[in-house]
Amino acid sequence: MYKYGWKDFFRDATDLILAGILFLTAGVLGVFLTFGAALKALFAVAFSVMNHKKAVRVTADFWKAFKEDFFRSTLVWVFALGIGIGCFFVIRFALDQGNPWVAATGIVTAVLTLIFLLYFYSMSAVFRAASFGQMAKNAVLMAARHPVAILLLLGGLAVPVLLFGLWYGTILISPALFVAIETWHLNKLYRPYREAFEPPETGI
């Protein structure tokens, strides 16, 4: 039986750090509009690393996943970014006006959007759907069926964010840490569903 050792850990860690650097590069060079496609590609590489099913060519696999369904991934990101910006101004205005209920509504909307993005891009990296609507529906249903996993995902996101807040130098490892934690949770969650989706078809 194969035993996972320190060499394997070091290889996987360096693969994830490289994927994280590619994620930052793709997002920044795309003027932050390509973060959606970059996040999907980061998840794709991370799932390959975690599953140990094949040799991972990090750079090649990242850009391949980045280009696949690029329009769909970017469209979702831009739409979510618009919601996030809207929530920011709603929260700020509500707090200035002393209206905590409206502020709370804005915060909840922003968190739900973030949860949707985590499921949408991670599922897009693992599964295939015939259309954009089907993938979005699957992401919503997956989140609704596994509420405990939502807390784990948000907790996994909080860890690298806090580290980055403490020291900006962690930016080079923060994406790797983030995707390692999230993929560890999601890999177990997605395993029973891996054969539930049909092969991709034309269209978004």
NUTORVO-767280 format. One line per 8 residues: number of its first residue (from 1); their letters; for each residue x, y, z of N, C-alpha, C, O. Coordinates in steps of 0.05 Angstrom, whole numbers, plus 5000, padded with zeros to 4 digits. Layout:
! residues N
NUM	a	X Y Z X Y Z X Y Z X Y Z ~ ...;
***
This chain:
! residues 204
1	mykygwkd	5017 4976 5000 5000 5000 5000 5018 5025 5000 5037 5027 5015 ~ 5010 5044 4983 5026 5068 4980 5024 5086 5005 5002 5090 5015 ~ 5047 5095 5015 5047 5112 5039 5055 5140 5032 5076 5145 5019 ~ 5038 5159 5039 5043 5187 5034 5065 5197 5052 5062 5196 5077 ~ 5086 5208 5040 5109 5216 5056 5115 5246 5054 5100 5261 5042 ~ 5137 5254 5066 5145 5282 5066 5151 5292 5038 5146 5315 5032 ~ 5163 5275 5022 5169 5283 4994 5144 5289 4979 5143 5308 4964 ~ 5123 5273 4984 5097 5278 4971 5085 5304 4981 5074 5320 4965;
9	ffrdatdl	5087 5309 5007 5076 5333 5018 5091 5358 5006 5078 5377 4999 ~ 5117 5356 5005 5132 5379 4994 5125 5384 4964 5122 5407 4956 ~ 5122 5362 4949 5115 5365 4921 5087 5377 4918 5083 5396 4902 ~ 5068 5368 4934 5041 5378 4932 5040 5408 4941 5026 5424 4929 ~ 5055 5414 4962 5056 5441 4972 5067 5461 4951 5056 5482 4946 ~ 5089 5452 4938 5101 5470 4918 5083 5472 4893 5082 5493 4881 ~ 5069 5451 4886 5050 5452 4864 5027 5472 4870 5020 5487 4853 ~ 5017 5471 4894 4995 5489 4902 5005 5518 4904 4990 5537 4896;
17	ilagilfl	5029 5522 4913 5040 5549 4914 5044 5560 4886 5038 5584 4881 ~ 5054 5544 4868 5057 5552 4840 5030 5559 4828 5027 5579 4814 ~ 5010 5542 4833 4983 5547 4823 4972 5573 4834 4958 5588 4821 ~ 4978 5578 4860 4969 5603 4872 4982 5627 4860 4969 5648 4856 ~ 5007 5625 4853 5021 5648 4840 5009 5652 4812 5005 5675 4803 ~ 5003 5631 4797 4990 5633 4771 4962 5646 4774 4954 5661 4757 ~ 4948 5639 4795 4922 5650 4801 4924 5681 4804 4909 5696 4792 ~ 4943 5689 4820 4947 5718 4824 4955 5732 4798 4946 5754 4792;
25	tagvlgvf	4973 5719 4784 4982 5731 4758 4960 5734 4738 4957 5755 4726 ~ 4944 5713 4735 4922 5714 4716 4901 5734 4724 4889 5748 4707 ~ 4896 5737 4750 4876 5756 4759 4885 5785 4756 4870 5802 4747 ~ 4910 5790 4763 4921 5817 4762 4924 5826 4733 4917 5849 4726 ~ 4935 5809 4716 4939 5816 4688 4913 5820 4673 4912 5834 4654 ~ 4892 5807 4683 4865 5811 4671 4850 5834 4684 4826 5835 4681 ~ 4864 5852 4697 4853 5875 4710 4830 5867 4729 4810 5880 4731 ~ 4835 5845 4743 4817 5834 4763 4790 5823 4752 4774 5813 4767;
33	ltfgaalk	4786 5825 4726 4762 5815 4713 4764 5785 4707 4743 5772 4702 ~ 4788 5774 4708 4792 5746 4702 4796 5729 4727 4804 5706 4725 ~ 4790 5740 4750 4793 5725 4775 4775 5700 4775 4782 5680 4788 ~ 4752 5702 4763 4734 5679 4762 4746 5655 4748 4746 5633 4759 ~ 4756 5660 4724 4768 5638 4709 4793 5628 4723 4800 5605 4723 ~ 4808 5647 4736 4832 5640 4750 4825 5623 4775 4840 5604 4781 ~ 4803 5629 4788 4795 5614 4812 4787 5586 4804 4793 5566 4818 ~ 4773 5583 4782 4765 5557 4772 4790 5540 4765 4791 5516 4771;
41	alfavafs	4809 5553 4752 4834 5539 4745 4850 5531 4770 4862 5509 4771 ~ 4850 5548 4790 4863 5541 4816 4850 5517 4829 4865 5500 4838 ~ 4824 5516 4829 4810 5493 4840 4816 5468 4823 4820 5446 4835 ~ 4817 5470 4797 4822 5447 4780 4849 5435 4786 4852 5410 4789 ~ 4870 5451 4789 4897 5441 4796 4897 5429 4824 4909 5408 4828 ~ 4883 5442 4842 4883 5433 4870 4870 5405 4873 4879 5388 4887 ~ 4847 5401 4858 4834 5375 4859 4852 5354 4847 4852 5331 4857 ~ 4866 5360 4826 4885 5341 4815 4907 5334 4834 4915 5310 4837;
49	vmnhkkav	4917 5354 4848 4939 5349 4868 4928 5332 4891 4941 5313 4900 ~ 4904 5339 4901 4893 5325 4924 4886 5296 4918 4889 5278 4935 ~ 4877 5291 4894 4868 5264 4887 4891 5245 4879 4887 5221 4879 ~ 4914 5256 4872 4937 5239 4865 4931 5219 4843 4941 5196 4844 ~ 4914 5226 4824 4906 5207 4803 4925 5207 4780 4927 5188 4765 ~ 4939 5230 4776 4957 5231 4753 4978 5252 4759 4976 5268 4778 ~ 4999 5252 4743 5020 5272 4746 5008 5299 4739 4995 5303 4719 ~ 5013 5318 4757 5002 5345 4753 5022 5363 4739 5044 5368 4749;
57	rvtadfwk	5015 5373 4716 5031 5393 4702 5019 5419 4709 5001 5429 4695 ~ 5028 5432 4730 5014 5454 4742 5009 5477 4722 4986 5486 4719 ~ 5030 5486 4709 5026 5508 4690 5008 5501 4667 4990 5517 4661 ~ 5013 5479 4654 4996 5471 4632 4967 5465 4640 4949 5474 4627 ~ 4964 5451 4662 4937 5445 4672 4922 5470 4680 4898 5473 4676 ~ 4936 5489 4692 4924 5514 4701 4913 5529 4677 4889 5538 4677 ~ 4930 5534 4657 4921 5550 4634 4900 5536 4618 4883 5549 4605 ~ 4901 5509 4617 4880 5494 4603 4853 5498 4616 4833 5504 4603;
65	afkedffr	4852 5496 4643 4827 5500 4658 4819 5529 4657 4795 5535 4656 ~ 4838 5547 4656 4832 5576 4654 4817 5583 4629 4799 5599 4629 ~ 4826 5571 4607 4813 5577 4581 4787 5562 4577 4770 5572 4562 ~ 4783 5540 4590 4758 5525 4587 4735 5541 4601 4738 5549 4624 ~ 4713 5545 4586 4690 5559 4597 4698 5587 4607 4687 5596 4627 ~ 4717 5599 4594 4727 5626 4603 4705 5646 4604 4702 5661 4623 ~ 4688 5647 4583 4667 5667 4582 4647 5663 4605 4639 5682 4618 ~ 4640 5638 4610 4621 5632 4632 4632 5640 4659 4619 5653 4675;
73	stlvwvfa	4657 5632 4664 4670 5639 4689 4673 5669 4693 4668 5679 4715 ~ 4680 5683 4672 4683 5712 4674 4657 5726 4678 4655 5745 4693 ~ 4636 5716 4664 4609 5728 4667 4600 5726 4695 4589 5746 4706 ~ 4603 5703 4707 4594 5699 4735 4610 5718 4754 4598 5730 4772 ~ 4636 5720 4750 4652 5736 4767 4644 5766 4765 4642 5779 4785 ~ 4641 5776 4740 4633 5804 4737 4606 5810 4749 4602 5830 4762 ~ 4587 5791 4746 4561 5794 4758 4563 5795 4789 4551 5812 4802 ~ 4578 5777 4800 4582 5775 4829 4597 5800 4839 4591 5810 4861;
81	lgigigcf	4616 5809 4823 4631 5833 4831 4612 5857 4832 4615 5874 4850 ~ 4594 5859 4814 4574 5880 4814 4557 5879 4839 4551 5899 4851 ~ 4549 5855 4846 4533 5851 4871 4549 5859 4895 4539 5873 4913 ~ 4574 5851 4896 4592 5858 4918 4595 5888 4921 4594 5898 4944 ~ 4600 5902 4899 4603 5931 4900 4577 5944 4910 4577 5963 4926 ~ 4554 5934 4899 4529 5944 4908 4524 5940 4938 4514 5958 4951 ~ 4531 5917 4948 4529 5911 4977 4546 5930 4993 4538 5939 5015 ~ 4570 5935 4984 4588 5953 4998 4575 5980 5002 4576 5991 5025;
89	fvirfald	4564 5992 4981 4552 6018 4983 4526 6018 4999 4521 6037 5014 ~ 4511 5996 4997 4487 5994 5013 4494 5992 5043 4481 6006 5059 ~ 4514 5976 5050 4522 5974 5078 4533 6000 5089 4526 6009 5111 ~ 4549 6013 5073 4560 6039 5082 4539 6060 5085 4539 6074 5105 ~ 4520 6062 5066 4498 6081 5068 4481 6075 5092 4473 6093 5107 ~ 4474 6049 5097 4457 6041 5119 4469 6047 5146 4456 6057 5164 ~ 4496 6043 5148 4509 6049 5173 4510 6079 5178 4507 6088 5201 ~ 4514 6095 5157 4514 6124 5160 4487 6134 5169 4485 6154 5183;
97	qgnpwvaa	4466 6120 5159 4438 6129 5166 4428 6116 5192 4406 6121 5200 ~ 4445 6099 5204 4437 6086 5229 4415 6065 5225 4397 6062 5241 ~ 4417 6050 5202 4397 6029 5196 4411 6002 5196 4420 5993 5175 ~ 4412 5989 5219 4427 5963 5220 4414 5941 5204 4428 5922 5195 ~ 4388 5942 5201 4374 5920 5187 4381 5920 5157 4386 5898 5146 ~ 4382 5943 5145 4390 5945 5117 4419 5937 5114 4427 5923 5095 ~ 4436 5945 5133 4464 5937 5133 4467 5907 5135 4483 5895 5121 ~ 4451 5895 5153 4452 5866 5156 4444 5852 5131 4455 5831 5124;
105	tgivtavl	4424 5863 5117 4415 5851 5092 4437 5852 5071 4441 5833 5056 ~ 4452 5874 5070 4474 5876 5051 4496 5856 5058 4508 5845 5040 ~ 4502 5853 5084 4522 5834 5092 4515 5805 5085 4531 5790 5074 ~ 4489 5798 5090 4480 5771 5084 4481 5766 5054 4489 5744 5045 ~ 4473 5786 5038 4474 5783 5009 4503 5778 4999 4508 5762 4982 ~ 4521 5793 5011 4549 5791 5003 4560 5763 5010 4575 5751 4994 ~ 4553 5753 5034 4563 5727 5043 4551 5705 5025 4565 5686 5018 ~ 4525 5707 5019 4512 5687 5002 4525 5687 4974 4528 5665 4962;
113	tlifllyf	4531 5710 4964 4545 5712 4938 4572 5698 4939 4580 5684 4920 ~ 4587 5703 4961 4613 5690 4964 4610 5660 4965 4626 5646 4953 ~ 4591 5650 4980 4586 5621 4982 4580 5609 4954 4590 5588 4947 ~ 4563 5623 4939 4556 5614 4912 4581 5612 4895 4585 5593 4880 ~ 4598 5632 4897 4623 5632 4880 4641 5609 4887 4652 5596 4869 ~ 4644 5603 4913 4661 5581 4921 4651 5554 4910 4666 5538 4901 ~ 4624 5550 4912 4613 5526 4901 4613 5525 4871 4619 5505 4858 ~ 4607 5547 4858 4605 5548 4829 4631 5542 4816 4633 5525 4798;
121	ysmsavfr	4653 5555 4825 4678 5551 4812 4691 5524 4820 4704 5512 4803 ~ 4687 5516 4844 4698 5489 4851 4684 5467 4837 4696 5448 4828 ~ 4657 5469 4834 4642 5449 4819 4648 5450 4789 4649 5429 4776 ~ 4653 5474 4778 4660 5477 4750 4687 5463 4744 4692 5454 4722 ~ 4705 5462 4765 4730 5449 4761 4729 5419 4762 4746 5405 4752 ~ 4707 5408 4775 4705 5379 4778 4684 5367 4760 4689 5346 4748 ~ 4662 5380 4757 4639 5369 4742 4635 5384 4716 4647 5405 4710 ~ 4618 5373 4699 4610 5385 4674 4580 5388 4674 4566 5369 4683;
129	aasfgqma	4570 5410 4663 4541 5414 4661 4535 5423 4633 4552 5435 4619 ~ 4510 5418 4624 4503 5424 4597 4500 5454 4592 4502 5464 4569 ~ 4495 5469 4613 4490 5498 4610 4499 5513 4635 4504 5501 4656 ~ 4500 5539 4632 4507 5556 4655 4485 5554 4676 4491 5552 4700 ~ 4460 5554 4668 4438 5552 4687 4439 5526 4703 4433 5527 4727 ~ 4446 5504 4691 4447 5479 4705 4470 5479 4726 4466 5470 4748 ~ 4493 5490 4718 4515 5491 4737 4508 5509 4761 4514 5503 4784 ~ 4496 5532 4755 4488 5551 4776 4468 5538 4795 4470 5541 4819;
137	knavlmaa	4449 5524 4783 4429 5510 4800 4442 5488 4817 4435 5486 4841 ~ 4460 5473 4805 4474 5453 4821 4490 5464 4844 4491 5453 4865 ~ 4502 5488 4839 4518 5501 4860 4500 5509 4884 4506 5506 4907 ~ 4476 5520 4877 4457 5529 4897 4447 5505 4913 4445 5506 4937 ~ 4440 5483 4899 4430 5459 4912 4451 5447 4930 4444 5437 4952 ~ 4476 5446 4920 4497 5434 4936 4500 5450 4962 4504 5438 4984 ~ 4500 5476 4961 4503 5493 4985 4479 5489 5004 4483 5487 5028 ~ 4455 5487 4993 4431 5484 5009 4431 5457 5024 4421 5455 5046;
145	rhpvaill	4441 5436 5011 4441 5409 5022 4463 5405 5043 4461 5386 5058 ~ 4483 5422 5043 4505 5418 5061 4512 5443 5076 4533 5455 5072 ~ 4494 5452 5094 4499 5477 5109 4523 5477 5126 4536 5497 5130 ~ 4530 5454 5138 4554 5452 5155 4579 5458 5138 4598 5470 5148 ~ 4579 5448 5114 4602 5452 5096 4607 5481 5091 4629 5490 5086 ~ 4585 5497 5090 4588 5526 5086 4605 5539 5107 4622 5555 5102 ~ 4600 5531 5132 4616 5542 5154 4645 5534 5152 4663 5550 5157 ~ 4650 5509 5143 4678 5500 5139 4691 5516 5117 4715 5523 5119;
153	llgglavp	4677 5521 5095 4688 5536 5072 4694 5565 5081 4716 5575 5074 ~ 4676 5578 5095 4681 5605 5104 4704 5606 5124 4720 5624 5124 ~ 4706 5585 5141 4728 5584 5159 4755 5580 5145 4775 5592 5152 ~ 4754 5563 5124 4778 5559 5108 4787 5584 5094 4811 5588 5090 ~ 4768 5601 5086 4775 5627 5073 4786 5647 5093 4803 5663 5087 ~ 4776 5645 5118 4784 5664 5139 4813 5661 5146 4827 5681 5153 ~ 4823 5636 5146 4851 5631 5155 4871 5646 5139 4887 5661 5150 ~ 4872 5643 5112 4893 5658 5097 4888 5688 5097 4907 5704 5096;
161	vllfglwy	4862 5696 5099 4856 5725 5100 4868 5737 5126 4880 5759 5125 ~ 4865 5723 5148 4876 5733 5173 4907 5734 5172 4919 5753 5182 ~ 4919 5713 5160 4948 5713 5158 4958 5736 5141 4978 5748 5147 ~ 4943 5741 5119 4951 5763 5101 4948 5790 5116 4964 5808 5112 ~ 4927 5792 5133 4923 5816 5148 4946 5820 5168 4953 5843 5174 ~ 4957 5799 5179 4978 5801 5198 5005 5807 5185 5021 5822 5195 ~ 5009 5796 5160 5034 5801 5146 5029 5798 5116 5021 5777 5106 ~ 5033 5820 5101 5028 5820 5073 5045 5801 5057 5039 5793 5035;
169	gtilispa	5068 5793 5069 5086 5774 5055 5074 5747 5050 5084 5732 5034 ~ 5052 5741 5064 5039 5715 5060 5022 5713 5034 5010 5693 5029 ~ 5022 5735 5019 5006 5735 4995 5014 5713 4975 4997 5704 4960 ~ 5039 5705 4976 5048 5685 4957 5039 5657 4965 5038 5639 4948 ~ 5033 5653 4990 5024 5626 4999 4995 5626 5007 4983 5605 5010 ~ 4982 5650 5009 4954 5651 5017 4936 5636 4998 4918 5621 5007 ~ 4938 5640 4972 4921 5625 4953 4924 5595 4956 4904 5580 4955 ~ 4949 5586 4960 4954 5557 4963 4941 5547 4988 4929 5525 4988;
177	lfvaietw	4944 5562 5010 4932 5553 5035 4902 5553 5034 4889 5534 5043 ~ 4891 5574 5021 4862 5575 5017 4851 5551 5002 4833 5538 5011 ~ 4863 5546 4979 4852 5525 4962 4858 5497 4973 4842 5478 4968 ~ 4879 5494 4989 4885 5468 5002 4863 5462 5022 4853 5439 5024 ~ 4856 5482 5039 4835 5478 5059 4808 5473 5046 4794 5454 5054 ~ 4801 5489 5026 4775 5486 5013 4772 5460 4998 4752 5446 5000 ~ 4793 5452 4984 4793 5428 4969 4791 5403 4987 4779 5383 4980 ~ 4805 5405 5009 4804 5382 5028 4775 5377 5038 4767 5354 5040;
185	hlnklyrp	4760 5399 5043 4732 5396 5051 4715 5386 5027 4699 5368 5030 ~ 4718 5400 5005 4701 5395 4982 4706 5368 4969 4687 5356 4957 ~ 4730 5358 4970 4736 5332 4957 4719 5310 4969 4709 5293 4955 ~ 4717 5311 4996 4700 5291 5009 4670 5295 5003 4655 5276 5001 ~ 4663 5320 5000 4635 5327 4995 4626 5319 4967 4604 5310 4963 ~ 4644 5323 4948 4637 5318 4919 4640 5289 4911 4628 5281 4891 ~ 4654 5273 4926 4660 5246 4918 4635 5230 4910 4635 5217 4890 ~ 4613 5231 4926 4589 5216 4918 4575 5226 4893 4559 5212 4881;
193	yreafepp	4582 5251 4885 4568 5263 4863 4584 5263 4837 4574 5273 4816 ~ 4607 5252 4837 4625 5255 4814 4614 5244 4788 4621 5254 4767 ~ 4597 5224 4789 4585 5213 4765 4557 5222 4760 4543 5211 4743 ~ 4549 5243 4774 4521 5252 4771 4516 5272 4748 4493 5278 4742 ~ 4537 5282 4737 4534 5302 4716 4540 5291 4688 4557 5273 4685 ~ 4526 5301 4668 4530 5293 4641 4554 5307 4628 4562 5328 4639 ~ 4565 5296 4606 4587 5310 4593 4578 5338 4583 4555 5342 4579 ~ 4597 5356 4580 4590 5383 4572 4578 5384 4544 4585 5368 4527;
201	etgi	4561 5403 4539 4550 5408 4513 4556 5436 4504 4566 5452 4520 ~ 4549 5443 4479 4555 5470 4469 4536 5490 4482 4513 5484 4487 ~ 4547 5514 4487 4531 5535 4499 4540 5541 4527 4557 5528 4539 ~ 4528 5563 4537 4535 5572 4564 4511 5568 4582 4513 5574 4606;
***
